[in-house]
Amino acid sequence: MQIAVYLAFLVPLAAAAASYPPWTVNEEPVTISKPATSWKATRIMNPFKDQVVKANSAFYFKCKAKLLELPAKATGANFNVHVIMIPKSGAAKWVTIGRLHNVRRQAGWVEIGGDFETPSNIKSINMQVSIHGESLKFEINPNTMSLVRLLPDGQWKTKANQRISAIRKGGLTLNIKNPKRYTNRQLKFKWEQVKSGFPVGSAVQGNKLGGTNTEAKKYQEFFFKNFNWGTTENDCKWRIMEGRENKPVYNNVNKAIDALESHKFGSRAHALFWGRTNAIPNWIRSKSTPAIMGHIRRRLRYMALTYGKRFDHIDVNNEQLHEAWYGEKMNNPNLLPWMFKEFHRMSPSTKLFLNDFFVFADGIMTLAYKQQVLNLRKQGAPVHGIGMQSHFGKRPKIETLMKRLESSAN
């Protein structure tokens, strides 16, 4: 006689006992041969020119800049960083590698820069910092300027897998009592992992998570088999939830969170506010400043009361780096930190996030995202994490992606 014992278990994430390769980005400093002779300028400055660089390589440039005067008709100015690639033959190519929007004079020194890749026929590069559309005075601190070559690491995948094994996996000790004293030959064991403690998620649609037709059932089967975390794709967006003024529709949001909770999945609501002109509710566009503020308060209140204790994470604002309709409409640069603090006051257990793009798959706004979070936290906003929305149109260099992550984390 053989006795089969089937064991289903969840291994908790634990601190790894074994050592693993540290997270590092291999860099080679580049000595700048022709730096600028003056570090104050109006509108445009070239921190350096005619810099010889290696072909087919990734580079990272950064420096700190300071606005010396305010624009006439705006709350802040926009810094752009460009690299001008000069080939051995043919026309030069301009590439924007960094943007930082709505910089105010009181911000002081801000970090700007970005990464770029050189083509095979590169001769040299010029670096340019400019203020978009305004003839304003600014300054660069030369002591903060650096240019590095990002070096490929042929062992990155091996190191990454070692970190995964050490960090994402925990140890398991199994003790089995054999009261009937079966012989070892009579016992067979099958271990089955039924759930992962490491969050792997997907965007979800409430009507499909809570649907009953064949398509919805297939959707549910695939999602619940392969993931353990869900983020509402569109159902929580203000324009979708409240197409008519003062009449929010909760149906699809409820379907999503009900399904996630029933499977004990993690959850994120995306997003309370989205300040792009084409993403705001149509009915709010022509409202007065006091009326808009009243609706923002109401939106925060009903989302906190209804979902504050149900969603683990909530994106307070989406894509603020690209447009800030609400703050600009009301001429209130402090609106975003207030949103964070106000929702946290009503729902202190919810983890609050930002979400934005051009910060990982593309690095144009990586440093701008970092600056935004630092500014928010400096103002007391409870930013618990960031979302890095990414759309990959081509295969990126791993060293570039690692640098963008490192820049964000630092």
WOZIRA-V523164 format. One record per residue. RES is the residue in three letters. SS is DSSP state (H for helix, E for strand, L for the rest). PHI is phi in degrees with one decimal (none if undefined). PSI is psi in radians with two decimals (999 if undefined). Layout:
((RES | SS | PHI | PSI) (RES | SS | PHI | PSI))
This chain:
((MET | L | none | 2.37) (GLN | L | -115.3 | 2.38) (ILE | E | -105.6 | 2.13) (ALA | E | -98.3 | 2.24) (VAL | E | -117.6 | 2.09) (TYR | E | -105.5 | 2.22) (LEU | E | -118.5 | 2.18) (ALA | E | -110.2 | 2.25) (PHE | E | -145.2 | 2.75) (LEU | L | -117.4 | 2.05) (VAL | L | -87.1 | 2.07) (PRO | L | -71.0 | 2.59) (LEU | L | -66.6 | 2.34) (ALA | L | -138.0 | 2.77) (ALA | L | -64.4 | 2.33) (ALA | L | -76.0 | 2.38) (ALA | L | -79.6 | -0.62) (ALA | L | -78.7 | 2.66) (SER | L | -77.6 | 2.76) (TYR | L | -146.7 | 2.77) (PRO | L | -62.3 | 2.33) (PRO | L | -69.7 | 2.78) (TRP | L | -76.5 | 2.01) (THR | L | -140.4 | 2.59) (VAL | L | -113.3 | 2.05) (ASN | L | -75.5 | 2.19) (GLU | E | -129.5 | 2.62) (GLU | E | -123.2 | 1.93) (PRO | E | -61.0 | 2.47) (VAL | L | -109.1 | 2.18) (THR | L | -77.9 | 2.10) (ILE | L | -77.1 | 2.09) (SER | L | -86.1 | -0.57) (LYS | L | -131.4 | 1.27) (PRO | E | -72.9 | 2.89) (ALA | L | -64.1 | 2.74) (THR | L | -98.8 | -0.29) (SER | L | -131.0 | 2.43) (TRP | L | -111.5 | 0.23) (LYS | E | -119.2 | 2.47) (ALA | E | -153.6 | 2.92) (THR | E | -112.4 | 2.00) (ARG | L | 73.9 | -0.84) (ILE | E | -133.9 | 2.43) (MET | E | -144.5 | 2.50) (ASN | E | -105.3 | 1.78) (PRO | E | -58.6 | -0.55) (PHE | E | -158.5 | 2.79) (LYS | E | -134.9 | 2.80) (ASP | E | 52.6 | 0.73) (GLN | E | -85.9 | 2.09) (VAL | L | -76.2 | 2.27) (VAL | L | -135.4 | 2.85) (LYS | L | -78.0 | 2.58) (ALA | L | -78.5 | 2.77) (ASN | L | 52.6 | 0.73) (SER | L | -131.6 | 2.77) (ALA | E | -100.7 | 2.43) (PHE | E | -131.2 | 2.78) (TYR | E | -136.9 | 2.20) (PHE | E | -120.1 | 2.47) (LYS | E | -152.8 | 2.74) (CYS | E | -162.1 | 3.04) (LYS | E | -113.3 | 2.37) (ALA | E | -126.1 | 2.77) (LYS | E | -139.4 | 2.29) (LEU | E | -78.2 | 2.29) (LEU | L | -101.9 | -0.18) (GLU | L | -153.7 | 2.81) (LEU | L | -95.4 | 2.60) (PRO | L | -69.3 | 2.73) (ALA | L | -72.0 | -0.66) (LYS | L | -123.5 | 0.40) (ALA | L | -143.5 | 2.82) (THR | L | -78.2 | -0.30) (GLY | L | -162.6 | 3.09) (ALA | E | -116.8 | 2.82) (ASN | E | -111.6 | 2.08) (PHE | E | -88.5 | 2.40) (ASN | E | -123.7 | 2.52) (VAL | E | -121.1 | 2.19) (HIS | E | -122.9 | 2.57) (VAL | E | -113.3 | 2.28) (ILE | E | -102.5 | 1.97) (MET | E | -92.8 | 2.09) (ILE | E | -103.1 | 1.98) (PRO | E | -82.4 | 2.95) (LYS | L | -67.1 | -0.45) (SER | L | -151.2 | 2.57) (GLY | L | 99.5 | -3.04) (ALA | L | -83.0 | 2.62) (ALA | L | -69.2 | 2.68) (LYS | E | -120.5 | 2.25) (TRP | E | -95.9 | 2.29) (VAL | E | -131.1 | 2.18) (THR | E | -79.7 | 2.14) (ILE | E | -112.7 | -0.21) (GLY | E | -156.1 | 2.49) (ARG | E | -138.0 | 2.49) (LEU | E | -140.7 | 1.92) (HIS | E | -91.7 | 2.71) (ASN | E | 54.8 | 0.83) (VAL | E | -80.8 | 2.21) (ARG | L | -100.7 | 2.69) (ARG | H | -60.9 | -0.66) (GLN | H | -69.9 | -0.15) (ALA | H | -69.3 | -0.38) (GLY | L | 72.1 | -2.48) (TRP | E | -74.0 | 2.23) (VAL | E | -123.5 | 2.59) (GLU | E | -89.1 | 2.26) (ILE | E | -132.0 | 2.79) (GLY | E | 146.6 | -2.84) (GLY | E | 167.5 | -3.04) (ASP | E | -115.4 | 2.81) (PHE | E | -157.0 | 2.83) (GLU | E | -120.4 | 2.42) (THR | L | -92.9 | 2.52) (PRO | L | -80.2 | 3.07) (SER | L | -70.3 | -0.45) (ASN | L | -103.8 | 0.45) (ILE | E | -68.9 | 2.44) (LYS | E | -105.4 | -0.92) (SER | E | -161.3 | 3.05) (ILE | E | -134.2 | 2.66) (ASN | E | -114.3 | 2.51) (MET | E | -108.8 | 2.41) (GLN | E | -134.1 | 2.37) (VAL | E | -116.1 | 2.29) (SER | E | -141.0 | 2.83) (ILE | E | -107.9 | 2.14) (HIS | L | -69.2 | 2.12) (GLY | L | 68.7 | 0.13) (GLU | L | -134.9 | 2.40) (SER | L | -91.2 | 1.32) (LEU | L | -112.9 | 2.61) (LYS | E | -83.2 | 2.43) (PHE | E | -147.7 | 3.00) (GLU | E | -138.6 | 2.57) (ILE | E | -118.1 | 2.40) (ASN | E | -88.1 | 1.90) (PRO | E | -64.4 | -0.42) (ASN | E | -71.7 | -0.25) (THR | E | -100.0 | -0.03) (MET | E | -82.8 | 2.32) (SER | E | -148.4 | 2.59) (LEU | E | -132.3 | 2.18) (VAL | E | -130.1 | 2.62) (ARG | E | -93.2 | 2.26) (LEU | E | -87.4 | 2.07) (LEU | L | -92.0 | 2.37) (PRO | L | -64.3 | 2.58) (ASP | L | -121.5 | 1.85) (GLY | L | -64.2 | -0.26) (GLN | L | -103.6 | 0.21) (TRP | H | -60.7 | -0.68) (LYS | H | -69.4 | -0.71) (THR | H | -61.4 | -0.78) (LYS | H | -64.6 | -0.70) (ALA | H | -62.8 | -0.76) (ASN | H | -65.2 | -0.60) (GLN | H | -66.0 | -0.70) (ARG | H | -66.5 | -0.70) (ILE | H | -60.3 | -0.81) (SER | H | -62.3 | -0.66) (ALA | H | -80.2 | -0.68) (ILE | H | -92.5 | -0.69) (ARG | L | -87.2 | -0.19) (LYS | L | -115.2 | 2.58) (GLY | L | -117.9 | 2.88) (GLY | L | -81.6 | 2.71) (LEU | L | -137.5 | 2.21) (THR | L | -115.7 | 2.22) (LEU | L | -119.9 | 2.15) (ASN | L | -115.2 | 2.19) (ILE | L | -120.8 | 2.23) (LYS | L | -93.9 | 2.47) (ASN | L | -120.7 | 1.34) (PRO | L | -64.5 | -0.49) (LYS | L | -92.4 | 0.05) (ARG | L | 56.3 | 0.82) (TYR | L | -65.8 | 2.60) (THR | L | -74.1 | 2.76) (ASN | H | -58.1 | -0.58) (ARG | H | -69.3 | -0.33) (GLN | H | -86.8 | -0.15) (LEU | E | -108.5 | 2.34) (LYS | E | -129.7 | 2.48) (PHE | E | -122.7 | 2.42) (LYS | E | -128.8 | 2.06) (TRP | E | -99.0 | 2.34) (GLU | E | -131.7 | 2.13) (GLN | E | -83.8 | 2.15) (VAL | L | -105.0 | -0.20) (LYS | L | -158.5 | 2.61) (SER | L | -109.0 | 2.45) (GLY | L | -83.7 | -0.24) (PHE | L | -87.8 | 2.16) (PRO | L | -70.0 | 2.18) (VAL | L | -130.7 | 2.05) (GLY | E | -125.4 | -3.14) (SER | E | -151.2 | 2.71) (ALA | E | -66.5 | 2.51) (VAL | E | -132.3 | 2.71) (GLN | L | -115.7 | 2.16) (GLY | H | -60.6 | -0.67) (ASN | H | -66.4 | -0.43) (LYS | H | -89.4 | -0.63) (LEU | H | -66.7 | -0.52) (GLY | L | -107.9 | 0.16) (GLY | L | -79.9 | 2.91) (THR | L | -121.8 | -0.09) (ASN | L | -79.7 | 3.07) (THR | H | -61.7 | -0.76) (GLU | H | -61.2 | -0.77) (ALA | H | -63.4 | -0.69) (LYS | H | -65.0 | -0.69) (LYS | H | -65.8 | -0.70) (TYR | H | -59.2 | -0.83) (GLN | H | -63.9 | -0.76) (GLU | H | -59.6 | -0.80) (PHE | H | -67.1 | -0.80) (PHE | H | -64.6 | -0.87) (PHE | H | -71.8 | -0.33) (LYS | H | -81.0 | -0.58) (ASN | H | -107.5 | -0.20) (PHE | L | -132.0 | 2.97) (ASN | L | -139.1 | 0.28) (TRP | E | -150.4 | 2.49) (GLY | E | -134.0 | 2.46) (THR | E | -120.8 | 2.20) (THR | E | -62.4 | 2.20) (GLU | L | -73.3 | -0.91) (ASN | L | -134.0 | -0.32) (ASP | L | -60.9 | -0.51) (CYS | L | -92.6 | -0.10) (LYS | L | -67.4 | 2.44) (TRP | H | -57.8 | -0.78) (ARG | H | -62.2 | -0.57) (ILE | H | -81.0 | -0.77) (MET | H | -69.1 | -0.64) (GLU | L | -128.3 | 1.18) (GLY | L | -66.0 | -0.47) (ARG | L | -114.7 | 2.39) (GLU | L | -55.6 | 2.29) (ASN | L | 66.6 | 0.27) (LYS | L | -129.5 | 1.18) (PRO | L | -66.0 | 2.49) (VAL | L | -110.3 | 2.10) (TYR | L | -99.6 | -0.11) (ASN | H | -54.1 | -0.99) (ASN | H | -70.6 | -0.56) (VAL | H | -64.1 | -0.75) (ASN | H | -62.4 | -0.71) (LYS | H | -61.0 | -0.73) (ALA | H | -65.6 | -0.89) (ILE | H | -71.4 | -0.58) (ASP | H | -60.6 | -0.80) (ALA | H | -66.8 | -0.73) (LEU | H | -65.1 | -0.74) (GLU | H | -66.3 | -0.67) (SER | H | -64.6 | -0.45) (HIS | L | -101.1 | 0.12) (LYS | L | 56.6 | 0.68) (PHE | L | -89.0 | 2.66) (GLY | E | -71.0 | 2.80) (SER | E | -147.6 | 2.55) (ARG | E | -136.9 | 2.33) (ALA | E | -93.9 | 2.22) (HIS | E | -126.1 | 2.00) (ALA | E | -145.5 | 2.72) (LEU | E | -64.0 | -0.79) (PHE | E | -136.2 | 2.56) (TRP | E | -139.1 | 1.84) (GLY | L | -87.5 | 0.48) (ARG | L | -86.6 | 2.48) (THR | H | -55.6 | -0.68) (ASN | H | -83.0 | 0.07) (ALA | H | -117.5 | -0.04) (ILE | L | -86.5 | 2.73) (PRO | L | -59.1 | 2.36) (ASN | H | -59.1 | -0.63) (TRP | H | -71.6 | -0.23) (ILE | H | -94.5 | -0.19) (ARG | L | -57.8 | -0.74) (SER | L | -97.1 | 0.17) (LYS | L | -72.7 | 2.75) (SER | L | -75.0 | 2.88) (THR | H | -57.6 | -0.83) (PRO | H | -61.5 | -0.64) (ALA | H | -68.0 | -0.74) (ILE | H | -60.8 | -0.77) (MET | H | -62.7 | -0.67) (GLY | H | -63.1 | -0.71) (HIS | H | -70.0 | -0.62) (ILE | H | -62.5 | -0.76) (ARG | H | -61.1 | -0.76) (ARG | H | -64.4 | -0.73) (ARG | H | -61.0 | -0.83) (LEU | H | -59.3 | -0.73) (ARG | H | -66.2 | -0.86) (TYR | H | -72.6 | -0.50) (MET | H | -72.3 | -0.67) (ALA | H | -67.6 | -0.77) (LEU | H | -68.5 | -0.64) (THR | H | -85.5 | -0.69) (TYR | H | -126.4 | -0.05) (GLY | L | -56.3 | -0.67) (LYS | L | -95.3 | 0.06) (ARG | L | -105.4 | -0.79) (PHE | L | -81.9 | 2.38) (ASP | L | -69.5 | -0.75) (HIS | E | -125.2 | 2.62) (ILE | E | -137.5 | 2.24) (ASP | E | -77.8 | 1.96) (VAL | E | -71.3 | -0.73) (ASN | E | -141.9 | 2.53) (ASN | E | -116.9 | 2.22) (GLU | L | 60.1 | 0.68) (GLN | L | -66.2 | -0.41) (LEU | L | -64.9 | -0.45) (HIS | L | -96.4 | -0.55) (GLU | L | -164.4 | 2.45) (ALA | L | -126.5 | 1.23) (TRP | H | -57.1 | -0.81) (TYR | H | -65.2 | -0.86) (GLY | H | -64.7 | -0.69) (GLU | H | -70.9 | -0.69) (LYS | H | -60.9 | -0.67) (MET | L | -98.8 | 0.08) (ASN | L | 51.5 | 0.83) (ASN | L | -128.9 | 1.60) (PRO | L | -68.9 | -0.20) (ASN | L | -100.3 | 0.23) (LEU | H | -66.2 | -0.75) (LEU | H | -62.2 | -0.86) (PRO | H | -60.8 | -0.60) (TRP | H | -62.8 | -0.72) (MET | H | -57.2 | -0.81) (PHE | H | -60.0 | -0.86) (LYS | H | -66.4 | -0.65) (GLU | H | -69.1 | -0.75) (PHE | H | -66.9 | -0.69) (HIS | H | -62.7 | -0.63) (ARG | H | -62.2 | -0.67) (MET | H | -84.4 | -0.45) (SER | L | -142.8 | 1.32) (PRO | L | -67.2 | -0.30) (SER | L | -84.9 | -0.25) (THR | L | -80.5 | 2.34) (LYS | E | -83.1 | 2.24) (LEU | E | -107.6 | 2.40) (PHE | E | -128.9 | 2.80) (LEU | E | -104.7 | 2.82) (ASN | E | -140.8 | 2.43) (ASP | E | -160.3 | 2.92) (PHE | L | -122.8 | 3.11) (PHE | L | 63.9 | 0.54) (VAL | L | -123.8 | -0.26) (PHE | L | -132.4 | -1.06) (ALA | L | -63.7 | -0.55) (ASP | L | -130.0 | 2.47) (GLY | L | -103.3 | 0.29) (ILE | L | -60.4 | -0.59) (MET | L | -119.4 | 0.38) (THR | H | -60.1 | -0.88) (LEU | H | -70.1 | -0.54) (ALA | H | -64.8 | -0.68) (TYR | H | -63.9 | -0.80) (LYS | H | -58.2 | -0.79) (GLN | H | -63.5 | -0.70) (GLN | H | -61.1 | -0.80) (VAL | H | -65.3 | -0.75) (LEU | H | -60.8 | -0.73) (ASN | H | -64.6 | -0.75) (LEU | H | -62.3 | -0.81) (ARG | H | -68.5 | -0.56) (LYS | H | -63.2 | -0.54) (GLN | L | -89.7 | 0.13) (GLY | L | 88.1 | 0.18) (ALA | L | -75.2 | 2.28) (PRO | L | -79.8 | 1.34) (VAL | L | -86.8 | 1.93) (HIS | L | -92.0 | -0.30) (GLY | E | -175.0 | 3.00) (ILE | E | -130.0 | 2.53) (GLY | E | -99.2 | 2.38) (MET | E | -117.0 | 1.46) (GLN | L | -64.2 | 2.26) (SER | L | -137.4 | 2.34) (HIS | L | -129.1 | 1.97) (PHE | L | -96.5 | 2.00) (GLY | L | -92.9 | -0.28) (LYS | L | -149.4 | 2.91) (ARG | L | -75.7 | 2.06) (PRO | L | -84.7 | 2.86) (LYS | L | -76.2 | 2.31) (ILE | H | -60.7 | -0.69) (GLU | H | -63.6 | -0.54) (THR | H | -70.8 | -0.78) (LEU | H | -61.0 | -0.74) (MET | H | -62.8 | -0.66) (LYS | H | -66.6 | -0.69) (ARG | H | -64.3 | -0.72) (LEU | H | -64.2 | -0.78) (GLU | H | -61.5 | -0.75) (SER | H | -62.4 | -0.68) (SER | H | -69.2 | -0.74) (ALA | H | -68.8 | -0.56) (ASN | L | -77.9 | 999))
